Amino acid sequence: MPALPTVRRLSLAGLALATTVAGVSMTASAKPPEPAELSAAAQVNRTIQGMSLEEKVGQLFVLFAYGPDAHQPDARNTTLYGVASPAEVVAKYKPGGWIYFDGRGNVQNPTQVATLSNQLQQAAIGTGLHVPLLIATDQEQGVVTRIGPPATQFGGSMALGAARSTADARTAAAITGRELKALGIRQDYAPDADVNINALNPVIGTRSYSSDPKLVSEMTAAQVQGFQRDAGITATAKHFPGHGDTVDDSHTALPTINHTLEQWNAIDAPPFKAAIKAGIDSIMTAHIVVPALDPSGDPATLSKPILTGVLRKQLGFRGVIVTDGLEMAAVRQEYGDAEAAVRAIEAGVDQLLLPPAPAVQFNAVLDAVRSGRISERRIDESLLRILLLKLKNGVFFEPYVDTAKAAEIGPAASLATAQKIVDKSITLIKDDTKTLPLSNTPRKILVTGWGVSTTQNLANSLAKRGAVTTVAQTGAAPSDAAIAGSVAKAADNDVTVLLTRKAWDSKVTDKLGKQRKLVNDLLATGKPVIVVAVQDPYDIAYYPAAPTFLATYGYAAVSMESLAKALYGEIKPTGKLPVDIPVAGEPQKPLYSFGHGMSW
């Protein structure tokens, strides 16, 4: 794979000079630049001056394509873009960014991902621009994880919040960031800086560290340092101005956050302020309405008062603003795809992520510039920020990765570190019958409830400790037959471990209260039942009769191993609730408070 010339990473002084060369001031003062920085600044200026309007606009888009290989055709790409292969998409639109999804065929194994990255970079550089892509993904860890094993897995944000260690949060980000970088991914759409104060939030939940703004701020800043300073990739704080208090999912509806200005400043703003203070390079918008910040009814993604007025001017953010996915319903319903893309740029956005109608939206932006609605200088401002970001994180001059090194991600040392970090998150909320810890006496254990791989992974971990296990996976909305089957199996076992997931969500998971029926029917057997919420800890509010209850905040294998260790007393459960848990149906009435957690 051909390589570009390399220079050392730019200092802030070099970035400041580059902005001055391009005619946009982004930094008040800077040290005199060194020769390498002068060269980089000149490169930025030459690149911008040599680009056509179409090429400039292309750099503002972050696209994706179906498939594991840049040269492999896929009919779904033809439907979306008019060309069949990812490489052809790059050649046609000359995008500035790219995003990977595991569910869209982009992720099979580390060598394949690294090869795909190199192929896409070669396609981008081969367009004649010689500007590489900024390849990104959503590797929040926990419930939003695009790169699975053998990459190192962690418990996710709320698990880190339960453990309370900023050092561990930084380490987790550093390990994650280095592994992404080895795959050619230079931007992570993480950390999630939302403060989850609503127990019925369907889209954030455990993606947030906590319901406490101070804890979220500390964890956000720590992970920014881990991603950017330690791993050398771009972090992206999301979802500005704060998506933590909603009962609507912005993928399917347009949520409204009715916080007063005082509440926003006290709850939602602090983590983003902390991220900016820590040097965050990128911030993602939210498709939410916040009347206290903009009474127009426009979602934040399309709001100049919020993005330019608050984020740029009030909070002083000078990095790259990227939209949340433009394919989401919340941002499409009012204006349509073409107008939404134009309004996002007018609001202050730099990158347009996942346009659902690429040709329509690309041409809409071009037409807006040609008609004078948007000035070319405004496009240049965003282009400048994007190019500076590519310079800062090194991809501009070092776009390719060593596929052999990519195959080495997930080393034993990182996996061991991750396990120790996740061990600290397990939270014992209730144990009225003193069932825990289990003794080393041989026993038969039924593992039932949600998750095909999750129930099996826990059973495997328990079996390593001498248990004879039976698995009866029932799903999140178990049928009456599945419930009866689990109850029958419980009679033949000494202990049942029941895994629940989002039992509060009657719209999506616990339809007709079936998870709750499963819990109650198992308790009625008289056999010991250990209930474990493997995602949101709020499930306990719906199982008041359960005598023993733990929270893991995540359902990956690493979390199930930590759970098994806690059940058998190999580790003490030291996690503390990072959120308040209200009584079911009474959001203002506390059941368990922030900081609660038992041990032995």
C-alpha positions, -999 to +999 in steps of 0.1 A: +000+000+000+016+034-010+024+058+018+023+095+020+051+117+035+051+118+072+055+147+096+053+147+134+019+155+150+011+192+151+013+211+182-014+236+191+008+264+178+009+248+144-028+245+144-032+281+153-009+291+124-028+270+100-060+288+109-044+321+103-030+310+069-065+300+058-079+333+070-100+322+099-089+330+135-096+301+159-070+307+186-063+340+204-025+335+207+002+310+198+039+304+201+060+310+170+057+279+148+085+255+141+095+245+105+074+213+104+044+233+116+050+259+088+050+230+063+017+216+077+001+250+077+011+256+041-003+221+032-037+231+046-037+264+027-026+247-006-052+220-002-081+244+004-070+267-025-068+238-049-102+224-042-133+229-063-166+238-046-178+202-052-147+188-035-151+212-006-187+202+000-178+165-003-154+169+026-184+179+048-201+146+044-195+114+065-208+084+046-209+046+049-213+017+025-224-018+028-199-046+027-165-058+041-144-049+011-140-016-007-141-032-041-170-056-035-203-045-051-235-045-031-269-038-045-278-018-014-250+007-022-264+011-057-298+019-043-284+045-019-256+060-040-260+050-076-227+030-075-221-005-063-188-006-043-176+015-014-146+026-034-169+039-061-189+058-035-156+075-024-147+084-059-182+098-067-187+120-036-151+125-023-164+125+013-143+138+042-154+111+066-165+075+068-183+054+094-182+017+101-211-004+114-210-040+124-246-045+114-239-033+078-213-058+070-182-036+077-168-056+106-157-092+104-123-094+120-094-070+127-074-078+096-104-073+074-113-040+090-077-027+087-076-039+050-109-021+044-095+011+059-065+009+037-086+003+006-109+033+014-079+055+020-064+045-012-096+053-030-098+087-013-062+097-021-067+084-056-094+109-063-068+135-069-075+154-038-048+135-018-069+141+013-075+109+033-107+100+050-114+105+087-128+070+095-150+068+126-172+044+145-194+043+176-172+024+201-188+036+233-183+001+248-212-016+266-245-016+247-230+005+218-201-015+205-193-019+168-159-037+171-164-069+191-139-096+202-110-101+198-109-063+204-108-055+241-143-052+256-154-031+285-186-028+305-196+006+291-201+041+305-225+034+334-203+005+345-175+030+348-197+054+366-206+026+391-169+020+398-162+057+402-126+056+390-115+083+365-082+065+362-099+034+350-121+055+326-090+070+311-073+036+308-104+021+291-105+049+266-068+046+259-070+009+252-100+013+231-085+042+212-052+024+204-071-006+191-093+015+169-062+033+156-046+000+147-077-007+125-074+026+107-102+042+127-091+077+139-123+090+154-145+075+180-180+088+185-175+087+222-177+096+251-214+100+258-217+132+279-254+130+285-266+131+321-293+103+324-317+117+349-348+100+334-353+064+343-375+059+313-350+073+287-352+048+259-321+058+239-294+068+265-297+048+297-264+030+304-247+049+276-245+076+302-221+075+331-245+087+357-274+109+367-250+131+385-235+160+364-203+161+384-196+124+380-205+126+343-181+156+339-152+138+356-157+106+336-161+125+303-129+145+308-110+114+317-121+095+286-113+125+264-077+124+277-076+086+272-087+088+236-068+119+225-037+123+246-030+086+253-043+069+221-039+098+196-074+095+181-103+120+180-129+118+207-165+131+201-186+142+231-223+136+225-252+145+223-251+183+226-269+201+243-278+170+263-301+140+256-304+126+292-340+136+301-363+123+275-389+095+271-387+097+233-361+081+210-347+105+185-343+077+160-381+075+157-395+108+171-384+144+180-379+147+217-383+179+237-362+186+267-382+210+289-353+221+312-352+257+322-320+276+314-310+272+350-316+235+349-297+231+316-267+250+331-268+228+362-275+194+347-267+192+310-240+218+303-212+207+328-200+176+310-197+194+277-178+222+295-155+196+310-150+180+276-141+213+261-117+221+289-101+187+284-094+196+248-122+177+230-117+178+192-153+170+182-188+173+195-219+156+181-253+173+180-286+160+193-318+159+174-338+173+203-358+205+209-347+226+239-370+256+241-349+273+268-320+275+244-340+280+212-378+286+213-382+281+176-390+244+179-360+234+157-339+205+168-305+214+181-288+200+150-305+227+129-304+255+155-280+284+150-288+298+185-277+265+201-247+255+179-233+289+171-247+309+199-243+285+228-217+259+218-194+282+198-198+316+214-209+309+249-189+277+256-160+286+233-158+253+214-136+257+183-134+221+171-155+201+147-193+198+151-208+167+136-245+159+134-260+128+148-272+106+120-292+125+095-311+093+087-329+096+121-365+106+120-362+134+145-342+156+121-361+147+089-397+153+098-400+191+097-380+202+067-371+172+046-337+159+037-324+186+014-334+215+036-321+197+068-286+195+053-285+232+044-300+243+077-274+222+096-246+240+080-263+274+085-266+264+122-228+258+125-224+221+117-191+210+101-198+174+093-231+159+079-233+123+092-252+095+074-273+115+049-302+093+039-305+109+005-268+116-004-273+130-039-302+152-029-284+166+002-251+170-016-267+190-044-288+210-019-257+222-002-240+230-036-271+249-047-272+269-014-237+281-020-242+288-057-273+308-049-256+328-022-277+314+006-245+300+021-212+317+014-182+297+002-163+312+031-187+295+054-179+262+037-142+270+040-145+275+077-159+239+082-134+225+057-106+242+077-117+226+109-119+192+093-085+194+077-069+206+109-084+177+127-070+153+102-036+169+106-038+168+144-046+131+147-021+122+121-042+107+094-034+134+069+001+122+064-002+086+077-035+073+064-025+036+061-022+009+088-002-023+092-027-051+088-003-075+107-004-053+137-042-050+135-044-088+140-026-083+174-054-062+191-069-076+222-037-088+238-038-107+271-026-077+291-054-055+279-080-082+284-068-087+320-069-049+326-105-047+312-116-076+335-102-058+366-120-026+356-153-043+350-150-063+383-153-030+402-186-022+386-208-050+399-234-036+422-253-055+449-285-036+454-304-060+476-298-093+494-326-098+520-320-135+523-282-134+525-280-157+495-246-143+485-219-151+482-224-187+471-203-213+488-180-236+468-203-265+474-212-282+441-247-272+429-270-271+399-277-236+386-304-226+361-294-195+341-325-180+324-339-148+311-327-124+285-299-129+260-288-159+239-251-152+242-254-135+276-271-164+294-246-189+278-216-167+287-227-166+323-234-203+324-199-209+310-184-187+338-203-205+365-194-239+351-157-229+354-164-226+391-178-261+394-215-255+389-237-278+367-256-254+346-287-254+326-296-225+302-331-215+293-330-183+273-364-167+273-359-133+256-371-099+267-408-107+261-410-144+270-440-164+259-461-183+284-446-215+272-410-202+278-420-190+313-435-224+321-404-241+308-381-220+330-403-226+360-402-264+354-364-263+351-360-242+383-376-271+402-347-294+391-319-269+401-306-256+434-304-219+424-318-198+395-300-168+381-324-147+362-312-120+338-335-091+330-331-063+305-351-031+303-381-045+321-395-010+325-399-006+287-433-019+279-432-005+244-401-024+232-389-051+255-412-062+284-443-063+264-474-072+285-451-074+316-438-108+305-404-104+322-422-095+354-443-126+352-412-147+347-397-132+378-428-137+399-434-172+387-398-182+395-400-167+430-432-187+436-412-219+433-396-213+466-362-220+452-335-193+456-336-168+428-309-142+421-322-115+398-296-095+377-303-064+356-278-067+327-285-033+313-304-005+331-304-009+369-339+006+370-354-030+366-354-035+403-383-011+407-405-036+389-395-066+410-402-056+446-405-092+457-371-102+445-349-107+476-315-107+458-308-082+431-276-071+413-268-048+384-240-053+359-248-023+335-237-044+305-242-079+290-209-086+273-189-117+283-166-096+304-195-084+325-208-119+329-174-131+341-174-103+367-209-113+378-198-149+383-168-138+403-191-117+425-217-145+429-190-169+442-173-143+464-141-142+445-146-104+444-167-082+466-194-062+449-179-027+452-200-008+426-222+020+438-254+031+420-244+059+396-281+069+392-312+074+414-337+046+410-373+058+414-403+038+424-420+024+393-446+048+380-435+075+405-405+092+390-401+117+419-402+091+446-368+075+453-365+037+458-327+035+459-305+066+459-273+075+440-244+059+458-263+029+472-245-004+471-240-034+494-211-057+500-199-083+525 
